[in-house]
Amino acid sequence: MNNDCVELRAAAGRVRIRDSKNPGQILDISPAVGACFVAYVKAAAVS
């Protein structure tokens, strides 16, 4: 297991993603793209 960590949060109809080690950089995406991102990460964790 590694120490990579991202944080997601809903804000004003958007999803914001940031790297916990670099909190100054925020990726602002739509909820639909956020759902795809979460599904991809879950699938990658299984394989």
N, C-alpha and C positions, 0 to 999 in steps of 0.2 A: 504494500500500500504506500502511496506517496502523499505528499502534503499539498497537492493541488486543490484549490477550492475556488468556486465561483459562487456568487450570491445573486439571487433573483428576487425582484420585488415588483409588485404591481403599483403603478403610480399614474393617476389621471388617464386611465384607459390605455396605458402603455405598459410594457415590461422593461425593466431596467436590469441589465446584467453587468456585474463588475467582478474583477479578480480581487479577492480579499488581500492579496499581497501588493496590489497596485490600485488602491481604492479611488484614485483621482481620475481614472479612465472609466467611463460608463458607456455602455452600448444601449441605446434606446430603440426598442423594436416593438412591433405590433403584437397583440396577444396571440394571433394565429402563428406568427413566426416563433414566438416564445414557446407555444405548445409543440411545434415541430422540433425545436431545439431540445426540449425536455425529453421527448420521445426518442430522439436520436441518442442522447446521452444514456438513457436507460437501456436502449438496445445495445449500445457499445459496451456497457458495463457487463452485460450477460455474455457477450462473445469473447 
